[in-house]
Amino acid sequence: MEPTQRIGEKNGSKRHLLVDGRGVPLSIVVTGANRHDVSQLEAVLDGVMVNRPDPPQIRNKHLCADAGYTGAPALKVIEEHGYIPHVKGRGQEADELKRDPTKRARRWVVEVAHRWFNRFRKLLVRYEKLDRSFMALNHLAASIMALRKIKLDVNIIYG
């Protein structure tokens, strides 16, 4: 999780996220910015903080990912963790969208979660030197985001 260090450049960190369909973070892994997303796939899937409440035989778990996860090793890891992979490149998405306009990519859900993290000013620029401190702040932000989402859902359901 060491931040990237280059001559004349600042440290860089990358946040790898797994979110549910509403954008609530389920897993967070922070690495140096020079790491590819697929190299952290297993760590992200292993780091799920909350298990699903319903038994897996009732509902399948689907994992939507971008084209960076199209390789056979990545698909194998996704399936080993009990997910049904939905990994499509931009060209495949465009073809599918022409056939059925209601099936749009939901990648924006993860992008919104990243923007929610960036609204915590303490996380926007990494000042923490210790990895544990930075991860703790990310987990605190994820907890606040989940609590806000649950509170919003309860208000919608019960008024």
Secondary structure, DSSP 8 states (H G I E B T S, - for coil): ---B--TTS--BEEEEEEE-TT--EEEEEEEETTS-GGGGHHHHHHT-SS--SS-TTTS-EEEEE-GGG-SHHHHHHHHHTTEEEEE--HHHHHHHHHH-TT----THHHHHHHHHHHTSHHHHS----SHHHHHHHHHHHHHHHHHHHHHHHHHHHH-
